[in-house]
Amino acid sequence: MSGKHIGFRMATVLLAGWMAAGATEYQIDPAHSDVLFKVRHMTISTVTGSFPEISGSFDVNPKNLEASRGSAVIKVSGINTNNVRRDEHLKSDDFCNADKFPEI
C-alpha cells in the first residue's frame, strides 16, 4: 500500500496523471471527500445532500485499465441535507433503513 490519499470526487480527473507516474494504489481521503446527491422533490424544488463519511481505495493497473478495481464504504448515519428532521426520516426504514443497513 502506497499510503497516498485522494479525494473521491477528484479521482476521475487525477487518475490519468497518477497512472503516468506509475502509482497503483490510492486510499480515499475522508477529510477531503464526500458523496453528494440531488433529488427533485414534488417537481417544485431540489433537495441536495451529502454522505460525508466515506472510506475506500482504488487499485489502478496502468497497463490494463480493465483490471483496475476500486471500492468505497459510505456511512448512512452521516447523511446531511441541512435539515435534521429530513435526515432522520431518510435514515428510517422508509428510505435507507440505517439501523439494518448502516453502510452503502
C-alpha positions in Angstrom: 0.0 0.0 0.0 1.4 3.4 -1.0 -0.4 5.4 1.7 -1.4 8.0 -0.9 -4.8 9.7 -0.4 -7.1 11.1 -3.0 -10.4 12.9 -2.8 -13.3 10.7 -4.1 -14.7 13.5 -6.3 -11.3 14.2 -7.8 -10.4 10.6 -8.5 -11.5 10.5 -12.1 -9.8 13.8 -13.0 -6.5 13.0 -11.5 -6.4 9.3 -12.4 -4.6 9.8 -15.7 -1.8 11.8 -14.2 -1.2 9.3 -11.5 -1.2 6.4 -13.9 1.6 8.1 -15.8 3.6 8.3 -12.6 3.3 4.6 -12.2 1.4 4.6 -8.9 -1.1 1.8 -8.4 -3.0 2.1 -5.1 -4.7 5.0 -3.5 -6.8 5.5 -0.4 -9.8 7.8 -0.4 -9.0 10.8 1.8 -12.0 11.1 4.1 -11.1 14.6 5.1 -11.4 15.8 1.5 -14.1 13.5 0.2 -17.8 13.2 0.3 -20.7 11.7 -1.8 -23.1 14.4 -3.0 -26.7 13.9 -4.3 -29.6 15.9 -5.6 -33.2 14.7 -5.7 -36.2 16.5 -7.2 -38.9 17.0 -4.5 -42.5 17.1 -5.9 -41.2 18.8 -9.0 -41.1 22.0 -7.1 -37.6 22.0 -5.5 -34.4 20.1 -5.5 -33.0 18.6 -2.2 -29.3 18.4 -2.1 -27.3 16.4 0.4 -24.2 14.5 1.2 -22.8 11.5 2.8 -19.5 12.9 4.3 -18.3 9.7 5.9 -16.6 7.7 3.2 -13.6 5.3 3.1 -12.2 3.1 0.4 -9.4 2.6 -2.1 -8.6 2.4 -5.8 -6.1 -0.1 -7.2 -5.1 1.1 -10.7 -3.4 -1.0 -13.2 -1.9 1.5 -15.7 -1.1 -1.2 -18.2 -4.5 -2.8 -18.2 -7.2 -0.3 -17.0 -9.9 -3.1 -17.2 -8.0 -4.8 -14.4 -8.3 -1.8 -12.2 -10.6 -2.0 -9.2 -12.0 0.2 -6.5 -14.3 0.1 -3.5 -15.9 2.6 -1.2 -17.9 2.4 2.0 -20.4 5.1 2.8 -21.8 5.5 6.3 -25.6 6.1 6.1 -25.7 7.7 9.6 -23.8 10.7 8.2 -26.4 11.7 5.7 -26.8 15.5 5.7 -29.4 17.6 3.9 -29.2 20.6 6.2 -32.5 19.5 7.7 -32.3 17.3 10.9 -35.9 16.1 10.6 -35.5 15.1 7.0 -32.1 13.5 7.7 -33.7 11.3 10.4 -36.5 10.4 8.1 -34.0 9.4 5.4 -32.2 7.1 7.9 -35.5 5.4 8.8 -36.8 2.2 7.1 -38.9 4.4 4.8 -35.7 5.1 2.9 -32.2 3.8 3.9 -33.0 1.8 7.0 -29.7 2.8 8.6 -30.2 0.5 11.6 -30.3 -2.6 9.4 -28.0 -1.3 6.6 -25.5 1.1 8.2 -23.2 1.2 5.1 -23.6 1.6 1.4 
